[in-house]
């Protein structure tokens, strides 16, 4: 474990503090506390939405870092605000979006949250950060809801003030494993040698086991490496076991997945039958285009996502916003899962504010609207969203994971297309995941 940064903001429970009945009870107490006076005695700010002035919110994401970057999320949030305001605002009031760069750094993430509190924002919406354990306590103490985070931290699925719109990495990996059990021989997982990376194998294996498949081979790699020749060769050797059916290699290295695939392409010549598979966020249409389209190393890869493929007409409303208010802004890619998540998160927020009618718009009132059972339709991009604490996954540590469905896509002729119709429900798979 030497050299690893011991940060608790992983997208799954820490190895030393597994959620169970006691965790669920603790979360239940937090919900009760939040519903009375968020933070158990701390009075939530209301200035960001009160009166007739603009409704102030915030969106943050890392930009210009050496690891994962999501500049399209805050850029789209600002474009969305321009679009809303050009069409009369929300209940007649303008929307003001503040943005913040969390720099993929826990201190910077905390500063973004502190700024949100200082600015009395009504909500933090459609954001990405690996440091949920760092920023969520600040939002909780001020009563500020966190709507539609990217799902990269476990805290997003446990905090009573978090309202996730997708199932994060847990659903993607469980769904991928479930599908690969039907299609692959040996499966080699290449993942970061980090605390967050330690949580990936149990989720992928939960899906493999659901299909009566052996566990994957867990292969570690530096998440900031400049090449992965050794890891590529090792993964290929395992997946191409002569005694088994042709296997699959699953790189789960975030933005470094493309770096891995560059090494993988060079090592793959004598293993042409080995297939690859990964999760959306590690790969999207832009990456496929940049690596050769139909001749890219992703050709034939299976990819699990949270939403329909980018060419689906259900995205037309989002694309209209981009066309009207962000045409030519190359930070905003309609095929990027971060941009898509931000669109859905702002859809949720707009519906919540509209449900208040002429009432006060504040962090408290928006949170109360969501907690009272507001059901939000996203036009088929997700199942109808409704946040309840006592959910089927509370006992295994995911009380806020309300969207447990994923899509299966495949790269065919250089394009991401649906590999099967509709969504795949991974509820039962997650219930059986061995996270110990």
C-alpha positions as CSV (number, residue, x, y, z in Angstrom):
1,X,0.0,0.0,0.0
2,X,3.1,2.2,0.0
3,X,2.7,5.4,-2.0
4,X,-1.1,5.3,-2.1
5,X,-3.1,8.3,-1.0
6,X,-5.4,7.2,1.7
7,X,-8.5,9.2,0.8
8,X,-11.9,7.9,1.8
9,X,-13.6,9.3,-1.3
10,X,-13.8,6.1,-3.2
11,X,-16.9,5.3,-5.2
12,X,-17.5,2.3,-3.0
13,X,-17.3,1.6,0.8
14,X,-13.9,1.5,2.3
15,X,-12.5,-1.9,3.1
16,X,-12.5,-1.2,6.8
17,X,-16.0,0.2,7.1
18,X,-18.4,-1.9,5.2
19,X,-22.0,-0.7,5.2
20,X,-24.6,-3.0,6.5
21,X,-27.6,-2.7,8.8
22,X,-25.8,-0.3,11.1
23,X,-24.8,1.9,8.2
24,X,-28.3,1.9,6.9
25,X,-29.6,2.9,10.4
26,X,-27.0,5.7,10.5
27,X,-28.1,7.0,7.1
28,X,-31.7,6.8,8.2
29,X,-30.9,9.0,11.2
30,X,-29.2,11.4,8.9
31,X,-32.3,11.6,6.7
32,X,-34.5,12.3,9.6
33,X,-32.1,14.9,10.8
34,X,-31.9,16.5,7.4
35,X,-35.6,16.7,7.0
36,X,-35.9,18.7,10.3
37,X,-33.1,21.1,10.1
38,X,-30.3,20.0,7.8
39,X,-27.1,19.4,9.8
40,X,-28.9,18.7,13.0
41,X,-29.2,22.3,14.2
42,X,-27.5,24.2,11.3
43,X,-29.9,26.6,9.6
44,X,-29.7,26.2,5.8
45,X,-29.0,29.2,3.6
46,X,-31.9,30.5,1.5
47,X,-30.5,33.7,-0.1
48,X,-29.5,32.0,-3.4
49,X,-33.1,31.5,-4.5
50,X,-35.2,33.8,-2.4
51,X,-37.1,36.9,-3.6
52,X,-37.4,37.9,-7.2
53,X,-33.7,37.8,-8.1
54,X,-31.9,35.0,-10.0
55,X,-31.9,31.5,-8.7
56,X,-28.2,30.7,-8.0
57,X,-26.7,27.3,-8.4
58,X,-23.2,25.8,-8.9
59,X,-21.6,23.2,-11.2
60,X,-18.1,22.0,-10.7
61,X,-15.7,19.6,-12.4
62,X,-11.9,19.1,-12.8
63,X,-10.3,21.0,-15.7
64,X,-6.7,21.1,-17.1
65,X,-5.4,18.3,-14.9
66,X,-3.2,15.3,-15.7
67,X,-6.0,12.9,-14.8
68,X,-9.7,12.9,-15.5
69,X,-11.1,16.2,-16.9
70,X,-14.7,17.2,-17.4
71,X,-14.8,20.7,-18.8
72,X,-18.0,20.0,-20.7
73,X,-20.0,19.8,-17.5
74,X,-19.6,23.4,-16.3
75,X,-19.6,24.7,-19.9
76,X,-22.9,23.0,-20.6
77,X,-24.4,24.2,-17.3
78,X,-23.7,27.8,-18.3
79,X,-25.2,27.1,-21.8
80,X,-28.2,25.6,-20.1
81,X,-28.7,28.7,-18.0
82,X,-28.5,31.0,-21.1
83,X,-31.1,28.8,-22.8
84,X,-33.5,28.8,-19.8
85,X,-33.2,32.5,-19.4
86,X,-33.8,33.1,-23.1
87,X,-37.0,31.1,-22.7
88,X,-38.4,33.0,-19.7
89,X,-36.4,31.5,-16.9
90,X,-37.8,29.0,-14.3
91,X,-41.2,30.2,-13.0
92,X,-40.3,33.6,-14.5
93,X,-36.9,33.9,-12.7
94,X,-33.4,33.8,-14.3
95,X,-31.0,31.0,-13.5
96,X,-27.5,32.0,-12.5
97,X,-24.8,29.2,-12.7
98,X,-21.5,29.5,-10.9
99,X,-18.7,27.2,-11.8
100,X,-15.7,25.8,-10.0
101,X,-12.6,23.8,-10.9
102,X,-12.0,21.0,-8.3
103,X,-8.6,20.3,-10.0
104,X,-8.9,16.6,-9.0
105,X,-7.7,17.6,-5.6
106,X,-9.4,17.2,-2.2
107,X,-8.5,20.7,-1.0
108,X,-9.8,22.3,-4.2
109,X,-13.0,20.3,-4.0
110,X,-13.5,21.5,-0.4
111,X,-12.9,25.1,-1.5
112,X,-15.6,24.6,-4.2
113,X,-18.1,23.5,-1.6
114,X,-17.1,26.3,0.7
115,X,-17.7,28.8,-2.1
116,X,-21.1,27.2,-2.7
117,X,-22.0,27.8,0.9
118,X,-20.7,31.4,0.9
119,X,-22.6,32.2,-2.3
120,X,-25.8,30.7,-0.7
121,X,-26.5,28.5,-3.8
122,X,-29.8,26.7,-4.0
123,X,-28.1,23.5,-5.2
124,X,-24.9,22.0,-6.7
125,X,-26.0,20.4,-9.9
126,X,-24.5,18.0,-12.5
127,X,-21.0,18.0,-11.1
128,X,-18.0,15.6,-11.1
129,X,-15.5,15.1,-8.2
130,X,-13.6,12.2,-6.8
131,X,-13.8,13.7,-3.3
132,X,-17.3,13.2,-2.0
133,X,-16.2,12.6,1.5
134,X,-14.5,16.0,1.4
135,X,-17.2,18.2,-0.1
136,X,-20.5,16.6,0.9
137,X,-20.1,17.4,4.7
138,X,-19.9,21.1,3.9
139,X,-23.0,20.9,1.7
140,X,-24.9,18.9,4.3
141,X,-24.1,21.4,7.0
142,X,-25.6,24.2,4.9
143,X,-28.5,22.1,3.6
144,X,-27.5,22.3,0.0
145,X,-28.7,19.4,-2.2
146,X,-26.2,17.7,-4.6
147,X,-28.2,16.8,-7.6
148,X,-26.9,14.6,-10.4
149,X,-23.3,14.0,-9.4
150,X,-21.3,11.8,-11.8
151,X,-21.5,8.8,-9.4
152,X,-17.8,8.4,-8.9
153,X,-17.8,8.3,-5.1
154,X,-19.6,6.1,-2.6
155,X,-20.7,9.2,-0.6
156,X,-23.0,10.1,-3.5
157,X,-25.0,7.0,-2.8
158,X,-25.1,7.4,1.0
159,X,-25.5,11.1,1.7
160,X,-29.1,12.1,2.5
161,X,-28.5,15.3,0.5
162,X,-27.3,13.6,-2.6
163,X,-29.8,13.0,-5.5
164,X,-27.9,10.9,-8.1
165,X,-29.4,10.4,-11.5
166,X,-27.4,7.4,-12.6
167,X,-26.0,4.3,-10.8
168,X,-22.3,5.4,-11.0
169,X,-19.5,2.9,-11.4
170,X,-21.3,0.2,-9.4
171,X,-24.0,-0.3,-12.0
172,X,-21.7,-0.1,-15.0
173,X,-19.3,-2.7,-13.8
174,X,-22.0,-5.1,-12.5
175,X,-23.8,-4.8,-15.8
176,X,-20.7,-5.3,-17.8
177,X,-19.7,-8.4,-15.8
178,X,-23.2,-9.8,-16.3
179,X,-23.0,-9.4,-20.0
180,X,-19.4,-10.6,-20.4
181,X,-20.3,-13.8,-18.6
182,X,-22.3,-14.7,-21.7
183,X,-19.7,-13.7,-24.2
184,X,-16.2,-14.2,-22.9
185,X,-13.8,-16.8,-21.8
186,X,-11.2,-15.6,-19.2
187,X,-11.7,-11.9,-18.3
188,X,-8.7,-9.7,-17.4
189,X,-9.5,-6.5,-15.5
190,X,-6.8,-3.8,-15.7
191,X,-7.5,-1.1,-13.1
192,X,-5.8,1.6,-11.1
193,X,-3.4,0.6,-8.3
194,X,-5.3,2.9,-5.9
195,X,-7.8,2.7,-3.0
196,X,-10.6,3.6,-5.5
197,X,-9.3,0.9,-7.9
198,X,-9.4,-1.7,-5.1
199,X,-13.2,-1.5,-5.2
200,X,-13.6,-2.4,-8.9
201,X,-13.0,-6.2,-8.9
202,X,-15.9,-7.1,-6.6
203,X,-18.4,-5.2,-8.7
204,X,-17.2,-6.7,-12.0
205,X,-17.1,-10.2,-10.4
206,X,-20.6,-9.8,-9.1
207,X,-21.8,-9.6,-12.6
208,X,-19.6,-12.5,-13.8
209,X,-20.9,-14.7,-10.9
210,X,-24.5,-13.9,-11.9
211,X,-23.7,-15.5,-15.2
212,X,-21.9,-18.5,-13.5
213,X,-18.5,-17.3,-14.7
214,X,-15.2,-17.3,-12.9
215,X,-13.8,-14.2,-11.3
216,X,-11.7,-11.8,-13.4
217,X,-7.9,-11.6,-13.2
218,X,-7.2,-8.5,-11.2
219,X,-4.3,-6.6,-12.8
220,X,-2.9,-3.4,-11.4
221,X,-1.6,-0.3,-13.2
222,X,-0.5,3.2,-12.3
223,X,-3.4,5.6,-13.1
224,X,-1.0,8.3,-14.4
225,X,1.3,6.1,-16.5
226,X,2.4,7.2,-20.0
227,X,2.4,3.7,-21.4
228,X,1.0,0.3,-20.5
229,X,3.0,-2.2,-22.6
230,X,3.6,-4.6,-19.7
231,X,0.0,-4.6,-18.5
232,X,-1.3,-5.1,-22.0
233,X,0.9,-8.1,-22.6
234,X,0.0,-9.6,-19.3
235,X,-3.7,-9.1,-19.8
236,X,-3.6,-10.6,-23.4
237,X,-1.7,-13.6,-22.1
238,X,-4.4,-14.3,-19.6
239,X,-7.4,-13.7,-21.9
240,X,-5.9,-15.8,-24.7
241,X,-5.5,-18.9,-22.5
242,X,-5.3,-21.8,-25.0
243,X,-7.4,-24.1,-22.7
244,X,-10.4,-21.7,-22.7
245,X,-12.7,-19.9,-25.0
246,X,-11.4,-16.5,-26.3
247,X,-11.4,-14.1,-23.5
248,X,-11.9,-10.3,-22.9
249,X,-9.7,-7.5,-21.5
250,X,-11.5,-4.9,-19.5
251,X,-9.4,-1.6,-19.0
252,X,-11.0,0.6,-16.3
253,X,-8.5,3.4,-16.1
254,X,-10.7,6.5,-16.7
255,X,-9.0,9.0,-19.0
256,X,-5.9,6.8,-19.1
257,X,-7.9,4.0,-20.8
258,X,-6.9,5.5,-24.2
259,X,-3.3,5.4,-23.2
260,X,-3.7,1.7,-22.3
261,X,-5.4,1.0,-25.6
262,X,-2.5,2.6,-27.5
263,X,-0.2,0.1,-25.9
264,X,-2.8,-2.7,-26.3
265,X,-3.0,-2.1,-30.0
266,X,0.7,-2.7,-30.5
267,X,0.6,-5.8,-28.3
268,X,-2.5,-7.3,-29.8
269,X,-1.2,-8.5,-33.2
270,X,-0.9,-12.2,-32.3
271,X,-4.1,-12.1,-30.2
272,X,-6.6,-10.9,-32.7
273,X,-9.5,-12.9,-31.3
274,X,-9.3,-11.2,-27.8
275,X,-12.0,-8.7,-27.3
276,X,-12.1,-5.6,-25.2
277,X,-14.9,-4.2,-23.0
278,X,-15.2,-1.2,-20.7
279,X,-17.6,1.3,-19.2
280,X,-18.8,4.7,-20.5
281,X,-16.7,7.4,-19.1
282,X,-13.6,5.5,-19.9
283,X,-14.6,5.5,-23.6
284,X,-17.0,7.6,-25.6
285,X,-17.6,8.4,-29.3
286,X,-15.0,11.1,-29.3
287,X,-12.3,8.8,-28.1
288,X,-13.3,6.2,-30.7
289,X,-13.1,8.8,-33.5
290,X,-9.7,10.0,-32.2
291,X,-8.3,6.5,-32.2
292,X,-9.2,5.5,-35.8
293,X,-13.0,5.1,-35.9
294,X,-13.7,1.7,-37.5
295,X,-10.0,0.8,-37.3
296,X,-9.6,1.8,-33.7
297,X,-8.7,-0.7,-31.0
298,X,-12.2,-0.3,-29.6
299,X,-13.9,-1.9,-32.7
300,X,-16.1,-4.7,-31.4
301,X,-15.8,-3.6,-27.8
302,X,-18.8,-3.9,-25.4
303,X,-19.4,-0.8,-23.3
304,X,-22.0,-0.4,-20.6
305,X,-23.5,3.1,-20.2
306,X,-26.2,4.7,-18.1
307,X,-28.1,6.2,-20.9
308,X,-29.2,5.5,-24.6
309,X,-26.5,6.0,-27.3
310,X,-25.9,9.6,-28.3
311,X,-27.6,9.2,-31.7
312,X,-30.9,8.3,-29.9
313,X,-33.6,11.0,-30.7
314,X,-34.3,11.2,-26.9
315,X,-31.2,13.5,-26.8
316,X,-32.6,16.0,-29.3
317,X,-33.8,18.4,-26.6
318,X,-30.3,18.6,-25.1
319,X,-28.7,19.0,-28.6
320,X,-31.1,21.9,-29.2
321,X,-29.8,23.7,-26.1
322,X,-26.2,23.1,-27.4
323,X,-27.1,24.3,-30.9
324,X,-28.8,27.4,-29.6
325,X,-26.5,28.5,-26.9
326,X,-23.1,26.7,-27.3
327,X,-22.6,26.2,-31.0
328,X,-18.9,26.0,-31.6
329,X,-17.9,25.4,-28.0
330,X,-15.7,22.4,-28.4
331,X,-15.7,21.7,-24.6
332,X,-19.3,20.5,-25.0
333,X,-19.7,17.1,-26.6
334,X,-23.3,15.7,-26.7
335,X,-21.8,12.2,-26.6
336,X,-19.9,12.8,-23.4
337,X,-21.5,11.1,-20.4
338,X,-20.6,14.1,-18.2
339,X,-22.6,16.5,-20.4
340,X,-25.5,14.0,-20.6
341,X,-25.5,13.7,-16.8
342,X,-25.5,17.5,-16.4
343,X,-28.5,17.8,-18.8
344,X,-30.5,15.2,-16.8
345,X,-29.5,16.8,-13.5
346,X,-30.7,20.3,-14.6
347,X,-33.9,18.6,-15.9
348,X,-34.4,17.3,-12.3
349,X,-33.7,20.7,-10.8
350,X,-36.0,22.6,-13.2
351,X,-38.9,20.1,-12.4
352,X,-38.2,20.5,-8.6
353,X,-38.4,24.4,-8.8
354,X,-41.4,24.3,-11.0
355,X,-43.2,22.1,-8.5
356,X,-42.8,24.9,-6.0
357,X,-45.1,27.3,-8.0
358,X,-45.0,30.8,-6.5
359,X,-43.4,29.5,-3.3
360,X,-39.9,30.4,-2.0
361,X,-37.0,28.8,-3.9
362,X,-34.2,27.9,-1.5
363,X,-31.9,25.0,-0.8
364,X,-34.5,23.9,1.9
365,X,-37.5,24.1,-0.4
366,X,-35.8,22.3,-3.3
367,X,-34.6,19.5,-1.0
368,X,-38.1,19.2,0.6
369,X,-39.7,18.9,-2.9
370,X,-37.4,16.0,-3.8
371,X,-37.7,14.3,-0.4
372,X,-41.5,14.4,-0.5
373,X,-41.5,12.0,-3.4
374,X,-41.3,14.2,-6.5
375,X,-41.1,11.8,-9.5
376,X,-39.1,13.2,-12.5
377,X,-39.5,11.9,-16.0
378,X,-36.4,12.4,-18.2
379,X,-38.1,11.6,-21.5
380,X,-36.9,8.0,-21.4
381,X,-33.2,8.8,-20.9
382,X,-33.5,7.1,-17.5
383,X,-36.3,5.4,-15.7
384,X,-38.5,7.8,-13.8
385,X,-36.4,9.2,-10.9
386,X,-37.7,9.3,-7.3
387,X,-35.5,9.4,-4.3
388,X,-36.5,7.4,-1.2
389,X,-34.3,6.4,1.6
390,X,-35.8,3.0,2.3
391,X,-34.8,1.4,-1.0
392,X,-33.8,-2.1,-1.9
393,X,-30.1,-1.4,-1.9
394,X,-30.0,0.4,1.5
395,X,-28.9,-2.8,3.3
396,X,-25.8,-3.2,1.1
397,X,-24.7,0.4,1.4
398,X,-26.5,2.2,-1.5
399,X,-29.5,3.9,0.0
400,X,-29.5,6.7,-2.6
401,X,-28.9,4.5,-5.7
402,X,-32.4,4.8,-7.3
403,X,-31.4,4.3,-10.9
404,X,-30.1,0.7,-11.2
405,X,-30.4,0.3,-15.0
406,X,-27.7,0.4,-17.6
407,X,-27.5,0.1,-21.3
408,X,-25.3,-2.2,-23.4
409,X,-23.5,-0.7,-26.3
410,X,-21.0,-2.0,-28.9
411,X,-18.6,-0.3,-31.2
412,X,-19.6,-1.3,-34.7
413,X,-18.0,0.2,-37.8
414,X,-16.5,2.9,-35.6
415,X,-19.8,4.0,-34.0
416,X,-21.3,3.3,-30.6
417,X,-24.6,1.6,-31.2
418,X,-27.0,-0.3,-29.0
419,X,-26.1,-3.9,-28.5
420,X,-29.5,-4.7,-27.2
421,X,-32.8,-2.8,-26.7
422,X,-33.8,-1.1,-23.5
423,X,-32.1,-1.1,-20.1
424,X,-30.5,-3.9,-18.1
425,X,-31.6,-4.0,-14.4
426,X,-28.6,-4.9,-12.2
427,X,-30.4,-4.7,-8.8
428,X,-30.1,-8.4,-8.0
429,X,-26.5,-8.4,-9.2
430,X,-25.6,-5.6,-6.8
431,X,-27.4,-7.2,-3.9
432,X,-25.2,-10.3,-4.3
433,X,-21.9,-8.4,-4.7
434,X,-19.2,-9.5,-2.3
435,X,-17.7,-6.2,-1.0
436,X,-15.8,-7.7,1.9
